[in-house]
Amino acid sequence: MSRRIAVGSTNPAKTEAVRAVCEQAFPGCTVVGVDVPSGVREQPIGTAETAEGARNRARAALGAVPGAELGLGLEGGVDPDLSLINGVAVVAADGRENFTWGVRFPLPPAIAARALKGEELGPVMDEVSGRTGSKRGLGAVGILTNGLFTRTEMWRGPVACALIPFLHPEFYAPPPSRG
């Protein structure tokens, strides 16, 4: 039976990043995307809310997919310093958890201001760029880099890094107690 990995999203930019990394890390695995709530605002603001959203999605995904060994939550947010931030949480069925930050880059001030006032970044980027559905494809990063770095590519690095303790549990075991 193949390893089942749950992703707390059905957004192809996120699920494809998880699938690409996990198929290399765990050959033969099955990656299942599920629509679960983040438990935070539609557009998370700041590091605490963005991390909480990722952790909530990872836990909810793990619980929503029968037989899943790992649940992953990917959450993008806007920081009050006008940066786009993104983080990945991994929760294992055995209770282990890990969290990793991804890239951070400056958003155009007028766009960041709208997101900080509560508008979701994806629709704002669609409006200013004349595109549709950018959060499911290029994303803000892809639009702002002229396609040099897409949203799916942006997620791959932090997904891989969030999996490190699960790929090498021997290095992350608790230290032996001194007694």
Buried (B, 14 or more C-beta within 10 A) or exposed (E): EEBBBBBBBEBBBBBBBBBBBBBEBBEEBBBBBBEBEBEBEEBBBBBEBBBBBBBBBBBBBBBBBEEBBBBBBBBBBBBEEBBBBBBBBBBBBEEEBBBBBBBEBEBBEEBBBBBBEEBBBBBBBBBBBEBEEBBBBBBBBBBBBEEEBBBBBBBBBBBBBBBBBBEEEEEEEEEEEEE
